[in-house]
């Protein structure tokens, strides 16, 4: 395409946006409303996914070693665990260290366990982290069958429910966001269709004088692009300001270990880029789908 032709399409797209003021406002408003909802759900889902990932990654297998095992047996168990598939790390925690950690974790109440320092009832432990959180249950069941393993703990019952909840939440989030995107496409398509219907004579005249379908589509393609980008400005500003303040004031108040919001920077910029791209895509798609019916031979 020649530069002169391309610049003509750009000029026409800007003129048409200004000429059809109310229709432009309606199209931008449709994109703005839907992208605001998409932005809110996107922020919620990305943070939920982040929190769920933190919880999943903290899941570990604790293999308690029988007191009958000697030093060689303990080393053999560690070597066997390390050689298993899907293992990220294996850390040996002697029973004295386990007791010290227990006392520290309980704070003032931990003093009740200090008398056991002379006759420690706890057991040596191998703390196992898997590369994938989903492998925790499989690894735990295998380690449980090893010689000299007294018991294996990984949050049985709780872990299964956790993974199930995380998967359901992620799937619901994906469905909601996809549903909102299709709603946005439907709204922008119908709004732009009204604009194009009002200009059908212009399209027919262009075709009669020999204009190709590609030549006719280009201004509408660019109009959809500008409308989508314009419609993303308010959602970006709104979501950015709200999330920045939420992170600034809410994060310091959160005391739960796993509940950590994504840092405002670069998260806000990532969401902004996503919203601009989504706005541009649905604007272009809506324009092209609407003008297509008038270009059929």
Phi and psi in degrees as GROMACS dihedral restraints (atoms count N, CA, C in turn):
[ dihedral_restraints ]
;  ai    aj    ak    al  type     phi  dphi    fc
    3     4     5     6     1   -70.6    20    10
    4     5     6     7     1   152.1    20    10
    6     7     8     9     1   -62.4    20    10
    7     8     9    10     1   -37.7    20    10
    9    10    11    12     1   -63.1    20    10
   10    11    12    13     1   -41.5    20    10
   12    13    14    15     1   -66.6    20    10
   13    14    15    16     1   -42.4    20    10
   15    16    17    18     1   -63.4    20    10
   16    17    18    19     1   -43.1    20    10
   18    19    20    21     1   -65.4    20    10
   19    20    21    22     1   -32.4    20    10
   21    22    23    24     1   -63.7    20    10
   22    23    24    25     1   -41.6    20    10
   24    25    26    27     1   -63.8    20    10
   25    26    27    28     1   -40.2    20    10
   27    28    29    30     1   -62.6    20    10
   28    29    30    31     1   -44.9    20    10
   30    31    32    33     1   -62.3    20    10
   31    32    33    34     1   -44.2    20    10
   33    34    35    36     1   -64.3    20    10
   34    35    36    37     1   -39.3    20    10
   36    37    38    39     1   -64.0    20    10
   37    38    39    40     1   -41.2    20    10
   39    40    41    42     1   -68.7    20    10
   40    41    42    43     1   -39.9    20    10
   42    43    44    45     1   -62.0    20    10
   43    44    45    46     1   -44.9    20    10
   45    46    47    48     1   -64.5    20    10
   46    47    48    49     1   -36.4    20    10
   48    49    50    51     1   -64.0    20    10
   49    50    51    52     1   -42.5    20    10
   51    52    53    54     1   -72.4    20    10
   52    53    54    55     1   -35.5    20    10
   54    55    56    57     1   -69.2    20    10
   55    56    57    58     1   -36.0    20    10
   57    58    59    60     1  -103.7    20    10
   58    59    60    61     1    64.4    20    10
   60    61    62    63     1   -55.8    20    10
   61    62    63    64     1   -51.2    20    10
   63    64    65    66     1   -67.7    20    10
   64    65    66    67     1   -39.3    20    10
   66    67    68    69     1   -66.7    20    10
   67    68    69    70     1   -38.0    20    10
   69    70    71    72     1   -62.2    20    10
   70    71    72    73     1   -44.2    20    10
   72    73    74    75     1   -60.7    20    10
   73    74    75    76     1   -43.2    20    10
   75    76    77    78     1   -64.3    20    10
   76    77    78    79     1   -41.6    20    10
   78    79    80    81     1   -66.9    20    10
   79    80    81    82     1   -46.2    20    10
   81    82    83    84     1   -63.4    20    10
   82    83    84    85     1   -39.0    20    10
   84    85    86    87     1   -63.6    20    10
   85    86    87    88     1   -41.1    20    10
   87    88    89    90     1   -61.7    20    10
   88    89    90    91     1   -43.2    20    10
   90    91    92    93     1   -67.3    20    10
   91    92    93    94     1   -41.3    20    10
   93    94    95    96     1   -60.5    20    10
   94    95    96    97     1   -47.9    20    10
   96    97    98    99     1   -62.3    20    10
   97    98    99   100     1   -48.6    20    10
   99   100   101   102     1   -69.7    20    10
  100   101   102   103     1   -38.0    20    10
  102   103   104   105     1   -69.8    20    10
  103   104   105   106     1   -29.3    20    10
  105   106   107   108     1   -63.2    20    10
  106   107   108   109     1   -45.2    20    10
  108   109   110   111     1   -64.3    20    10
  109   110   111   112     1   -43.2    20    10
  111   112   113   114     1   -61.0    20    10
  112   113   114   115     1   -43.4    20    10
  114   115   116   117     1   -61.6    20    10
  115   116   117   118     1   -43.4    20    10
  117   118   119   120     1   -63.1    20    10
  118   119   120   121     1   -47.3    20    10
  120   121   122   123     1   -66.3    20    10
  121   122   123   124     1   -34.4    20    10
  123   124   125   126     1   -64.0    20    10
  124   125   126   127     1   -44.9    20    10
  126   127   128   129     1   -61.9    20    10
  127   128   129   130     1   -45.5    20    10
  129   130   131   132     1   -62.2    20    10
  130   131   132   133     1   -46.7    20    10
  132   133   134   135     1   -69.9    20    10
  133   134   135   136     1   -38.7    20    10
  135   136   137   138     1   -68.3    20    10
  136   137   138   139     1   -35.9    20    10
  138   139   140   141     1   -72.4    20    10
  139   140   141   142     1   -39.6    20    10
  141   142   143   144     1   -61.9    20    10
  142   143   144   145     1   -41.6    20    10
  144   145   146   147     1   -64.3    20    10
  145   146   147   148     1   -38.0    20    10
  147   148   149   150     1   -65.3    20    10
  148   149   150   151     1   -46.2    20    10
  150   151   152   153     1   -64.8    20    10
  151   152   153   154     1   -43.7    20    10
  153   154   155   156     1   -62.0    20    10
  154   155   156   157     1   -38.2    20    10
  156   157   158   159     1   -64.4    20    10
  157   158   159   160     1   -39.3    20    10
  159   160   161   162     1   -61.8    20    10
  160   161   162   163     1   -43.2    20    10
  162   163   164   165     1   -66.2    20    10
  163   164   165   166     1   -45.2    20    10
  165   166   167   168     1   -61.1    20    10
  166   167   168   169     1   -44.2    20    10
  168   169   170   171     1   -69.8    20    10
  169   170   171   172     1   -17.9    20    10
  171   172   173   174     1   -86.4    20    10
  172   173   174   175     1   -11.1    20    10
  174   175   176   177     1   -69.9    20    10
  175   176   177   178     1   130.9    20    10
  177   178   179   180     1  -141.3    20    10
  178   179   180   181     1   161.6    20    10
  180   181   182   183     1  -103.3    20    10
  181   182   183   184     1   130.1    20    10
  183   184   185   186     1  -114.7    20    10
  184   185   186   187     1   110.3    20    10
  186   187   188   189     1   -98.6    20    10
  187   188   189   190     1   111.9    20    10
  189   190   191   192     1   -87.6    20    10
  190   191   192   193     1   127.0    20    10
  192   193   194   195     1   -92.8    20    10
  193   194   195   196     1   137.0    20    10
  195   196   197   198     1   -64.2    20    10
  196   197   198   199     1   143.3    20    10
  198   199   200   201     1   -64.7    20    10
  199   200   201   202     1   -16.7    20    10
  201   202   203   204     1   -74.4    20    10
  202   203   204   205     1   -15.0    20    10
  204   205   206   207     1   -75.2    20    10
  205   206   207   208     1   134.0    20    10
  207   208   209   210     1   -91.0    20    10
  208   209   210   211     1  -176.4    20    10
  210   211   212   213     1   -61.8    20    10
  211   212   213   214     1   -39.9    20    10
  213   214   215   216     1   -66.6    20    10
  214   215   216   217     1   -39.8    20    10
  216   217   218   219     1   -62.2    20    10
  217   218   219   220     1   -42.5    20    10
  219   220   221   222     1   -63.3    20    10
  220   221   222   223     1   -42.9    20    10
  222   223   224   225     1   -64.1    20    10
  223   224   225   226     1   -38.0    20    10
  225   226   227   228     1   -65.3    20    10
  226   227   228   229     1   -39.3    20    10
  228   229   230   231     1   -63.5    20    10
  229   230   231   232     1   -45.4    20    10
  231   232   233   234     1   -60.6    20    10
  232   233   234   235     1   -41.3    20    10
  234   235   236   237     1   -65.0    20    10
  235   236   237   238     1   -40.7    20    10
  237   238   239   240     1   -65.9    20    10
  238   239   240   241     1   -40.3    20    10
  240   241   242   243     1   -66.7    20    10
  241   242   243   244     1   -43.5    20    10
  243   244   245   246     1   -60.5    20    10
  244   245   246   247     1   -33.2    20    10
  246   247   248   249     1   -80.6    20    10
  247   248   249   250     1    -6.4    20    10
  249   250   251   252     1   -71.0    20    10
  250   251   252   253     1   153.0    20    10
  252   253   254   255     1   -71.9    20    10
  253   254   255   256     1   143.7    20    10
  255   256   257   258     1    81.3    20    10
  256   257   258   259     1    11.0    20    10
  258   259   260   261     1   -90.8    20    10
  259   260   261   262     1   128.7    20    10
  261   262   263   264     1   -93.1    20    10
  262   263   264   265     1   -45.1    20    10
  264   265   266   267     1  -154.4    20    10
  265   266   267   268     1   151.3    20    10
  267   268   269   270     1  -133.7    20    10
  268   269   270   271     1   119.2    20    10
  270   271   272   273     1  -120.4    20    10
  271   272   273   274     1   128.1    20    10
  273   274   275   276     1   -89.4    20    10
  274   275   276   277     1   128.9    20    10
  276   277   278   279     1  -122.0    20    10
  277   278   279   280     1   105.3    20    10
  279   280   281   282     1   -64.4    20    10
  280   281   282   283     1   158.2    20    10
  282   283   284   285     1   -62.9    20    10
  283   284   285   286     1   -30.0    20    10
  285   286   287   288     1   -64.2    20    10
  286   287   288   289     1   -40.5    20    10
  288   289   290   291     1   -67.9    20    10
  289   290   291   292     1   -36.6    20    10
  291   292   293   294     1   -61.5    20    10
  292   293   294   295     1   -42.8    20    10
  294   295   296   297     1   -66.5    20    10
  295   296   297   298     1   -41.9    20    10
  297   298   299   300     1   -61.3    20    10
  298   299   300   301     1   -42.9    20    10
  300   301   302   303     1   -64.2    20    10
  301   302   303   304     1   -39.4    20    10
  303   304   305   306     1   -62.3    20    10
  304   305   306   307     1   -45.8    20    10
  306   307   308   309     1   -63.2    20    10
  307   308   309   310     1   -41.9    20    10
  309   310   311   312     1   -66.4    20    10
  310   311   312   313     1   -41.1    20    10
  312   313   314   315     1   -65.6    20    10
  313   314   315   316     1   -33.3    20    10
  315   316   317   318     1   -82.4    20    10
  316   317   318   319     1    -8.6    20    10
  318   319   320   321     1    64.7    20    10
  319   320   321   322     1  -128.6    20    10
  321   322   323   324     1   -62.5    20    10
  322   323   324   325     1   -33.2    20    10
  324   325   326   327     1   -70.7    20    10
  325   326   327   328     1   -15.6    20    10
  327   328   329   330     1   -69.9    20    10
  328   329   330   331     1   -17.3    20    10
  330   331   332   333     1   -60.4    20    10
  331   332   333   334     1   -25.3    20    10
  333   334   335   336     1   -66.0    20    10
  334   335   336   337     1   -19.6    20    10
  336   337   338   339     1   -99.0    20    10
  337   338   339   340     1    -2.3    20    10
  339   340   341   342     1   -63.6    20    10
  340   341   342   343     1   -32.3    20    10
  342   343   344   345     1   -60.6    20    10
  343   344   345   346     1   -21.8    20    10
  345   346   347   348     1   -78.8    20    10
  346   347   348   349     1    -2.9    20    10
  348   349   350   351     1   -64.3    20    10
  349   350   351   352     1   -27.3    20    10
  351   352   353   354     1   -80.5    20    10
  352   353   354   355     1   -30.4    20    10
  354   355   356   357     1  -137.5    20    10
  355   356   357   358     1    79.5    20    10
  357   358   359   360     1   -70.4    20    10
  358   359   360   361     1   119.0    20    10
  360   361   362   363     1   -85.6    20    10
  361   362   363   364     1    -8.8    20    10
  363   364   365   366     1   -75.8    20    10
  364   365   366   367     1   175.4    20    10
  366   367   368   369     1  -123.3    20    10
  367   368   369   370     1   156.4    20    10
  369   370   371   372     1   -63.3    20    10
  370   371   372   373     1   148.3    20    10
  372   373   374   375     1  -135.4    20    10
  373   374   375   376     1   141.0    20    10
  375   376   377   378     1  -102.2    20    10
  376   377   378   379     1   123.1    20    10
  378   379   380   381     1   -98.8    20    10
  379   380   381   382     1   117.0    20    10
  381   382   383   384     1  -112.6    20    10
  382   383   384   385     1   127.3    20    10
  384   385   386   387     1  -111.4    20    10
  385   386   387   388     1   133.6    20    10
  387   388   389   390     1   -98.7    20    10
  388   389   390   391     1   155.4    20    10
  390   391   392   393     1   -64.9    20    10
  391   392   393   394     1   -38.7    20    10
  393   394   395   396     1  -115.8    20    10
  394   395   396   397     1   129.6    20    10
  396   397   398   399     1   -56.5    20    10
  397   398   399   400     1   -28.8    20    10
  399   400   401   402     1   -67.9    20    10
  400   401   402   403     1   -15.8    20    10
  402   403   404   405     1   -86.9    20    10
  403   404   405   406     1    -4.8    20    10
  405   406   407   408     1   -56.8    20    10
  406   407   408   409     1   -49.0    20    10
  408   409   410   411     1   -63.5    20    10
  409   410   411   412     1   -43.4    20    10
  411   412   413   414     1   -63.6    20    10
  412   413   414   415     1   -44.6    20    10
  414   415   416   417     1   -64.7    20    10
  415   416   417   418     1   -42.8    20    10
  417   418   419   420     1   -59.6    20    10
  418   419   420   421     1   -42.0    20    10
  420   421   422   423     1   -66.9    20    10
  421   422   423   424     1   -36.2    20    10
  423   424   425   426     1   -70.5    20    10
  424   425   426   427     1   -44.9    20    10
  426   427   428   429     1   -64.3    20    10
  427   428   429   430     1   -31.6    20    10
  429   430   431   432     1   -60.1    20    10
  430   431   432   433     1   -26.2    20    10
  432   433   434   435     1   -89.3    20    10
  433   434   435   436     1    -2.9    20    10
  435   436   437   438     1   -69.8    20    10
  436   437   438   439     1   151.4    20    10
  438   439   440   441     1   -65.2    20    10
  439   440   441   442     1   144.6    20    10
  441   442   443   444     1    68.9    20    10
  442   443   444   445     1    13.6    20    10
  444   445   446   447     1   -94.5    20    10
  445   446   447   448     1   113.8    20    10
  447   448   449   450     1   -77.2    20    10
  448   449   450   451     1   -40.3    20    10
  450   451   452   453     1  -162.8    20    10
  451   452   453   454     1   158.2    20    10
  453   454   455   456     1  -128.4    20    10
  454   455   456   457     1   129.3    20    10
  456   457   458   459     1  -125.7    20    10
  457   458   459   460     1   134.8    20    10
  459   460   461   462     1  -146.7    20    10
  460   461   462   463     1    18.5    20    10
  462   463   464   465     1    79.8    20    10
  463   464   465   466     1    40.8    20    10
  465   466   467   468     1   -54.9    20    10
  466   467   468   469     1   135.7    20    10
  468   469   470   471     1    92.3    20    10
  469   470   471   472     1   -52.7    20    10
  471   472   473   474     1   -69.7    20    10
  472   473   474   475     1   -44.2    20    10
  474   475   476   477     1   -63.1    20    10
  475   476   477   478     1   -43.8    20    10
  477   478   479   480     1   -60.4    20    10
  478   479   480   481     1   -43.7    20    10
  480   481   482   483     1   -66.4    20    10
  481   482   483   484     1   -37.9    20    10
  483   484   485   486     1   -61.8    20    10
  484   485   486   487     1   -50.5    20    10
  486   487   488   489     1   -61.1    20    10
  487   488   489   490     1   -39.4    20    10
  489   490   491   492     1   -64.0    20    10
  490   491   492   493     1   -44.4    20    10
  492   493   494   495     1   -63.9    20    10
  493   494   495   496     1   -44.3    20    10
  495   496   497   498     1   -60.9    20    10
  496   497   498   499     1   -44.9    20    10
  498   499   500   501     1   -64.1    20    10
  499   500   501   502     1   -42.3    20    10
  501   502   503   504     1   -63.7    20    10
  502   503   504   505     1   -45.1    20    10
  504   505   506   507     1   -61.8    20    10
  505   506   507   508     1   -42.2    20    10
  507   508   509   510     1   -64.6    20    10
  508   509   510   511     1   -43.6    20    10
  510   511   512   513     1   -64.7    20    10
  511   512   513   514     1   -41.0    20    10
  513   514   515   516     1   -63.1    20    10
  514   515   516   517     1   -43.0    20    10
  516   517   518   519     1   -60.8    20    10
  517   518   519   520     1   -43.3    20    10
  519   520   521   522     1   -63.1    20    10
  520   521   522   523     1   -44.5    20    10
  522   523   524   525     1   -61.5    20    10
  523   524   525   526     1   -44.0    20    10
  525   526   527   528     1   -63.6    20    10
  526   527   528   529     1   -44.8    20    10
  528   529   530   531     1   -66.6    20    10
  529   530   531   532     1   -43.7    20    10
  531   532   533   534     1   -61.9    20    10
  532   533   534   535     1   -42.2    20    10
  534   535   536   537     1   -60.8    20    10
  535   536   537   538     1   -42.4    20    10
  537   538   539   540     1   -65.7    20    10
  538   539   540   541     1   -37.8    20    10
  540   541   542   543     1   -64.4    20    10
  541   542   543   544     1   -42.9    20    10
  543   544   545   546     1   -66.3    20    10
  544   545   546   547     1   -36.0    20    10
  546   547   548   549     1   -62.9    20    10
  547   548   549   550     1   -43.4    20    10
  549   550   551   552     1   -61.2    20    10
  550   551   552   553     1   -44.0    20    10
  552   553   554   555     1   -62.4    20    10
  553   554   555   556     1   -40.5    20    10
  555   556   557   558     1   -64.4    20    10
  556   557   558   559     1   -45.5    20    10
  558   559   560   561     1   -65.1    20    10
  559   560   561   562     1   -47.4    20    10
  561   562   563   564     1   -66.7    20    10
  562   563   564   565     1   -36.6    20    10
  564   565   566   567     1   -63.1    20    10
  565   566   567   568     1   -46.0    20    10
  567   568   569   570     1   -70.9    20    10
  568   569   570   571     1   -36.0    20    10
  570   571   572   573     1   -67.1    20    10
  571   572   573   574     1   -44.3    20    10
  573   574   575   576     1   -68.7    20    10
  574   575   576   577     1   -32.0    20    10
  576   577   578   579     1   -59.7    20    10
  577   578   579   580     1   -38.0    20    10
  579   580   581   582     1   -63.3    20    10
  580   581   582   583     1   -40.8    20    10
  582   583   584   585     1   -62.8    20    10
  583   584   585   586     1   -42.7    20    10
  585   586   587   588     1   -71.6    20    10
  586   587   588   589     1   -36.2    20    10
  588   589   590   591     1   -59.4    20    10
  589   590   591   592     1   -40.6    20    10
  591   592   593   594     1   -66.4    20    10
  592   593   594   595     1   -18.9    20    10
  594   595   596   597     1  -113.4    20    10
  595   596   597   598     1    21.0    20    10
  597   598   599   600     1   -65.4    20    10
  598   599   600   601     1   -31.8    20    10
  600   601   602   603     1   -65.7    20    10
  601   602   603   604     1   -39.2    20    10
  603   604   605   606     1   -60.3    20    10
  604   605   606   607     1   -41.9    20    10
  606   607   608   609     1   -66.4    20    10
  607   608   609   610     1   -41.4    20    10
  609   610   611   612     1   -64.9    20    10
  610   611   612   613     1   -40.1    20    10
  612   613   614   615     1   -64.6    20    10
  613   614   615   616     1   -42.1    20    10
  615   616   617   618     1   -60.9    20    10
  616   617   618   619     1   -38.0    20    10
  618   619   620   621     1   -70.5    20    10
  619   620   621   622     1   -36.9    20    10
  621   622   623   624     1   -66.2    20    10
  622   623   624   625     1   -31.0    20    10
  624   625   626   627     1   -88.8    20    10
  625   626   627   628     1     7.0    20    10
  627   628   629   630     1    98.9    20    10
  628   629   630   631     1    10.2    20    10
  630   631   632   633     1   -67.5    20    10
  631   632   633   634     1   136.9    20    10
  633   634   635   636     1   -77.5    20    10
  634   635   636   637     1   162.2    20    10
  636   637   638   639     1   -60.0    20    10
  637   638   639   640     1   -38.0    20    10
  639   640   641   642     1   -64.2    20    10
  640   641   642   643     1   -42.2    20    10
  642   643   644   645     1   -61.3    20    10
  643   644   645   646     1   -39.6    20    10
  645   646   647   648     1   -72.1    20    10
  646   647   648   649     1   -37.4    20    10
  648   649   650   651     1   -68.2    20    10
  649   650   651   652     1   -34.6    20    10
  651   652   653   654     1   -54.9    20    10
  652   653   654   655     1   -47.7    20    10
  654   655   656   657     1   -60.7    20    10
  655   656   657   658     1   -39.1    20    10
  657   658   659   660     1   -69.2    20    10
  658   659   660   661     1   -36.5    20    10
  660   661   662   663     1   -58.3    20    10
  661   662   663   664     1   -47.3    20    10
  663   664   665   666     1   -69.8    20    10
  664   665   666   667     1   -37.7    20    10
  666   667   668   669     1   -59.3    20    10
  667   668   669   670     1   -46.1    20    10
  669   670   671   672     1   -60.1    20    10
  670   671   672   673     1   -39.5    20    10
  672   673   674   675     1   -61.5    20    10
  673   674   675   676     1   -48.7    20    10
  675   676   677   678     1   -65.2    20    10
  676   677   678   679     1   -41.3    20    10
  678   679   680   681     1   -62.4    20    10
  679   680   681   682     1   -41.0    20    10
  681   682   683   684     1   -65.5    20    10
  682   683   684   685     1   -42.2    20    10
  684   685   686   687     1   -67.8    20    10
  685   686   687   688     1   -42.3    20    10
  687   688   689   690     1   -61.9    20    10
  688   689   690   691     1   -39.5    20    10
  690   691   692   693     1   -69.5    20    10
  691   692   693   694     1   -16.4    20    10
  693   694   695   696     1   -90.2    20    10
  694   695   696   697     1   -11.7    20    10
  696   697   698   699     1   -64.9    20    10
  697   698   699   700     1   -50.4    20    10
  699   700   701   702     1   -63.9    20    10
  700   701   702   703     1   -47.7    20    10
  702   703   704   705     1   -57.9    20    10
  703   704   705   706     1   -39.4    20    10
  705   706   707   708     1   -62.9    20    10
  706   707   708   709     1   -47.6    20    10
  708   709   710   711     1   -62.6    20    10
  709   710   711   712     1   -44.2    20    10
  711   712   713   714     1   -65.6    20    10
  712   713   714   715     1   -49.8    20    10
  714   715   716   717     1   -64.6    20    10
  715   716   717   718     1   -39.8    20    10
  717   718   719   720     1   -63.9    20    10
  718   719   720   721     1   -47.7    20    10
  720   721   722   723     1   -64.9    20    10
  721   722   723   724     1   -45.4    20    10
  723   724   725   726     1   -64.0    20    10
  724   725   726   727     1   -43.5    20    10
  726   727   728   729     1   -70.4    20    10
  727   728   729   730     1   -37.9    20    10
  729   730   731   732     1   -59.3    20    10
  730   731   732   733     1   -45.5    20    10
  732   733   734   735     1   -69.8    20    10
  733   734   735   736     1   -36.3    20    10
  735   736   737   738     1   -61.7    20    10
  736   737   738   739     1   -46.4    20    10
  738   739   740   741     1   -66.1    20    10
  739   740   741   742     1   -40.6    20    10
  741   742   743   744     1   -64.9    20    10
  742   743   744   745     1   -42.2    20    10
  744   745   746   747     1  -100.0    20    10
  745   746   747   748     1   -29.7    20    10
  747   748   749   750     1   -86.6    20    10
  748   749   750   751     1   -39.4    20    10
  750   751   752   753     1   -58.1    20    10
  751   752   753   754     1   -44.0    20    10
  753   754   755   756     1   -63.5    20    10
  754   755   756   757     1   -20.8    20    10
  756   757   758   759     1   -86.6    20    10
  757   758   759   760     1   -13.9    20    10
  759   760   761   762     1   -80.3    20    10
  760   761   762   763     1   122.8    20    10
  762   763   764   765     1  -106.7    20    10
  763   764   765   766     1    -8.8    20    10
  765   766   767   768     1   -71.2    20    10
  766   767   768   769     1   136.4    20    10
  768   769   770   771     1   -58.8    20    10
  769   770   771   772     1   -42.3    20    10
  771   772   773   774     1   -90.8    20    10
  772   773   774   775     1   -17.6    20    10
  774   775   776   777     1   -84.8    20    10
  775   776   777   778     1    98.3    20    10
  777   778   779   780     1  -133.9    20    10
  778   779   780   781     1   119.9    20    10
  780   781   782   783     1   -73.3    20    10
  781   782   783   784     1   153.1    20    10
  783   784   785   786     1   -65.5    20    10
  784   785   786   787     1   137.0    20    10
  786   787   788   789     1   -56.0    20    10
  787   788   789   790     1   138.1    20    10
  789   790   791   792     1   -54.5    20    10
  790   791   792   793     1   -38.1    20    10
  792   793   794   795     1  -115.3    20    10
  793   794   795   796     1   123.9    20    10
  795   796   797   798     1   -98.0    20    10
  796   797   798   799     1    11.8    20    10
  798   799   800   801     1   -57.7    20    10
  799   800   801   802     1   -44.0    20    10
  801   802   803   804     1   -59.9    20    10
  802   803   804   805     1   -40.6    20    10
  804   805   806   807     1   -68.7    20    10
  805   806   807   808     1   -35.6    20    10
  807   808   809   810     1   -65.4    20    10
  808   809   810   811     1   -46.2    20    10
  810   811   812   813     1   -63.5    20    10
  811   812   813   814     1   -40.6    20    10
  813   814   815   816     1   -60.5    20    10
  814   815   816   817     1   -45.0    20    10
  816   817   818   819     1   -62.6    20    10
  817   818   819   820     1   -41.4    20    10
  819   820   821   822     1   -62.9    20    10
  820   821   822   823     1   -43.4    20    10
  822   823   824   825     1   -65.8    20    10
  823   824   825   826     1   -38.8    20    10
  825   826   827   828     1   -62.6    20    10
  826   827   828   829     1   -46.1    20    10
  828   829   830   831     1   -62.7    20    10
  829   830   831   832     1   -45.1    20    10
  831   832   833   834     1   -61.7    20    10
  832   833   834   835     1   -45.1    20    10
  834   835   836   837     1   -59.2    20    10
  835   836   837   838     1   -45.3    20    10
  837   838   839   840     1   -63.6    20    10
  838   839   840   841     1   -43.3    20    10
  840   841   842   843     1   -65.0    20    10
  841   842   843   844     1   -47.3    20    10
  843   844   845   846     1   -70.6    20    10
  844   845   846   847     1   -29.3    20    10
  846   847   848   849     1   -67.1    20    10
  847   848   849   850     1   -46.8    20    10
  849   850   851   852     1   -63.9    20    10
  850   851   852   853     1   -46.2    20    10
  852   853   854   855     1   -60.7    20    10
  853   854   855   856     1   -45.6    20    10
  855   856   857   858     1   -61.1    20    10
  856   857   858   859     1   -41.5    20    10
  858   859   860   861     1   -66.1    20    10
  859   860   861   862     1   -48.1    20    10
  861   862   863   864     1   -65.6    20    10
  862   863   864   865     1   -39.8    20    10
  864   865   866   867     1   -66.3    20    10
  865   866   867   868     1   -35.0    20    10
  867   868   869   870     1   -73.8    20    10
  868   869   870   871     1   -39.7    20    10
  870   871   872   873     1   -79.5    20    10
  871   872   873   874     1   -16.9    20    10
  873   874   875   876     1   -59.4    20    10
  874   875   876   877     1   -40.8    20    10
  876   877   878   879     1   -64.6    20    10
  877   878   879   880     1   -26.8    20    10
  879   880   881   882     1   -84.7    20    10
  880   881   882   883     1    -6.6    20    10
  882   883   884   885     1  -106.0    20    10
  883   884   885   886     1     2.1    20    10
  885   886   887   888     1   -72.6    20    10
  886   887   888   889     1   135.2    20    10
